[in-house]
Amino acid sequence: MNRRDSTPPTVRPATSSDLKAVADIYAHYVRHTVATFEETPPTLPDWERRLADLAGRGLPFFVAESSGAVIGFAYAGPWRPKPAYRFAVEDTLYLAPDATGRGVGAALLEALITESTRAGMRQMIAVVADTGSEASLALHRRFGFTAAGHLVEVGHKHGRPVGTLLLQRSLSAGRSE
C-alpha cells in the first residue's frame, strides 16, 4: 500500500489464499518487535489450522485488502480454553508495516467487534505489550476498550523483559445460555 493511497481498504473474511500474506505480515512482528510473544513465525499449515479452527467455532477472521494486496488481518480467538470462558474472545490485529496510519486497523477492528457480537460473544479482550506501540492502545481505546490489568514482565523477548496491558470491551447482544 502506498502511503499516498487514500482508497479505503476492503475488509472481508479471510480465505486460505490470503494466508501466505497473513503469515508474511505476522512474521515481521515476530522477528522484529515485541508486539507478539511468539519467537518463531507460524508456518502456512499453522495458519491454515487456525483459520479452520476459528471458522469451526463461528469466530471471525478478516483481511484488509488494497489494490489487490492483503495489507492487514484480524481475528477473534478464544480468550481461554476452559468452557466457562466461551463468551469471551481475544482480538488479534496486525498490519503490513507500510499500511499503518491509514485507518486500516480501525476498519478491521470495527468488523471484528461487529462479527464477534453477531457470533454471540459478550466480551473482547486485547493483550498489548507494555513496551510496544502506542498505536494499538490508542486504537483499542477509540473503540471503547478500557484498562483491565497490567501483567509486569510476564514475557522475555529480544533480550528484554516485556509486560502486557489487558484491555476489555463489552459486546452488546451477546447470546444467553
C-alpha positions in Angstrom: 0.0 0.0 0.0 1.4 3.3 -1.0 1.3 5.9 1.9 -0.4 8.3 -0.5 -3.1 5.8 -1.4 -6.3 7.2 0.1 -8.5 4.4 -1.1 -10.3 2.8 1.8 -9.3 -0.8 2.3 -11.8 -3.6 1.6 -12.3 -5.7 4.7 -13.6 -9.2 4.0 -13.4 -12.7 5.5 -10.0 -14.4 5.1 -9.6 -17.3 2.8 -6.9 -19.9 2.5 -5.4 -18.0 -0.4 -4.8 -15.0 1.9 -2.8 -16.9 4.4 0.6 -16.5 2.8 0.3 -12.7 3.0 -1.1 -13.1 6.6 2.0 -15.2 7.5 4.3 -12.7 6.0 2.8 -9.8 7.8 2.9 -11.6 11.1 6.4 -12.9 10.6 7.6 -9.3 10.6 6.2 -8.7 14.0 7.5 -12.0 15.4 11.1 -11.3 14.2 11.4 -7.5 14.8 9.0 -6.5 17.6 7.6 -7.4 21.0 4.0 -6.9 19.7 3.7 -10.7 19.8 5.4 -13.1 22.3 5.8 -15.7 19.5 9.5 -16.2 18.8 9.1 -18.4 15.7 6.7 -17.3 12.9 3.9 -19.8 12.4 4.0 -21.8 9.2 1.4 -21.7 6.5 0.0 -25.0 7.7 -0.3 -23.4 11.2 -2.3 -20.6 9.7 -4.5 -23.0 7.8 -5.3 -24.8 11.0 -6.0 -21.5 12.8 -8.4 -20.4 10.1 -10.2 -23.7 10.1 -10.4 -23.7 13.9 -11.9 -20.2 14.1 -14.3 -21.0 11.3 -15.4 -24.1 13.1 -16.1 -22.1 16.2 -18.0 -19.5 14.2 -15.5 -16.8 15.0 -14.4 -14.1 12.6 -11.1 -13.9 10.7 -10.8 -10.9 8.4 -8.2 -9.4 6.0 -7.9 -5.9 4.7 -7.1 -5.6 1.1 -6.0 -2.6 -1.0 -5.2 -2.7 -4.7 -5.5 -6.5 -4.7 -2.9 -7.0 -1.8 -3.6 -8.1 1.7 -2.4 -5.3 4.0 -3.6 -6.4 7.3 -5.6 -9.1 9.2 -7.6 -9.5 12.4 -9.3 -12.4 14.1 -11.2 -13.2 17.3 -10.0 -16.3 19.1 -11.0 -17.9 22.3 -9.8 -16.0 25.4 -9.0 -19.1 27.3 -9.6 -22.8 26.7 -11.8 -23.5 29.7 -15.6 -23.8 28.8 -16.7 -21.1 31.2 -14.8 -18.5 29.0 -16.8 -19.5 25.9 -18.3 -16.0 25.5 -15.0 -14.1 25.7 -12.6 -13.6 22.8 -9.2 -12.1 22.4 -8.7 -9.9 19.4 -5.6 -10.2 17.2 -4.8 -7.5 14.7 -1.7 -6.8 12.6 -1.0 -4.5 9.6 1.7 -4.6 7.0 4.3 -2.1 8.2 3.6 0.3 5.3 -0.2 0.2 5.9 -0.2 1.9 9.3 -1.8 5.2 9.9 -4.3 4.9 7.1 -7.4 3.7 9.0 -6.8 0.0 8.2 -6.7 -1.0 11.8 -9.9 0.8 12.6 -11.7 -0.9 9.7 -10.5 -4.3 10.8 -11.3 -3.8 14.5 -14.8 -2.4 13.7 -15.6 -5.5 11.6 -14.2 -7.8 14.3 -16.3 -6.2 17.0 -19.4 -6.4 14.8 -19.0 -10.0 13.8 -17.9 -11.2 17.3 -21.1 -9.6 18.7 -23.1 -11.3 16.0 -21.4 -14.6 16.9 -22.8 -14.2 20.4 -19.6 -13.1 22.2 -20.0 -10.9 25.3 -16.5 -9.7 26.0 -13.5 -8.9 23.9 -10.0 -8.7 25.4 -6.9 -7.1 23.9 -3.5 -8.0 25.1 -0.9 -5.3 24.2 2.8 -5.4 25.0 3.6 -2.6 27.5 6.7 -1.7 25.7 5.2 -1.8 22.2 3.5 0.7 20.0 1.1 3.3 21.5 -0.9 3.0 18.3 -2.5 -0.3 19.4 -3.5 1.2 22.7 -5.0 4.3 21.1 -6.9 2.2 18.5 -8.4 0.0 21.2 -9.3 2.9 23.4 -11.0 4.6 20.5 -13.3 1.6 20.2 -14.3 1.6 23.8 -11.7 -0.7 25.4 -10.8 0.1 28.9 -7.9 -0.9 31.1 -8.4 -4.3 32.8 -4.9 -5.0 34.2 -1.2 -4.9 33.8 1.0 -8.0 33.9 4.5 -7.0 34.7 7.5 -8.7 32.9 5.5 -11.9 32.0 7.4 -12.3 28.8 11.0 -12.1 27.7 11.9 -11.3 24.0 14.8 -9.8 22.1 16.8 -9.8 25.3 14.5 -7.8 27.5 11.5 -8.4 29.8 8.1 -7.4 28.5 4.8 -7.0 30.2 1.3 -6.9 28.9 -1.6 -4.4 29.3 -5.0 -6.0 29.3 -7.9 -4.1 27.8 -11.5 -5.2 27.7 -14.7 -4.2 25.9 -18.2 -5.4 26.5 -20.0 -6.6 23.4 -23.8 -6.0 23.1 -26.3 -8.5 22.0 -24.4 -11.5 23.3 -26.3 -14.7 23.3 -27.7 -16.2 26.5 -27.3 -19.7 27.6 
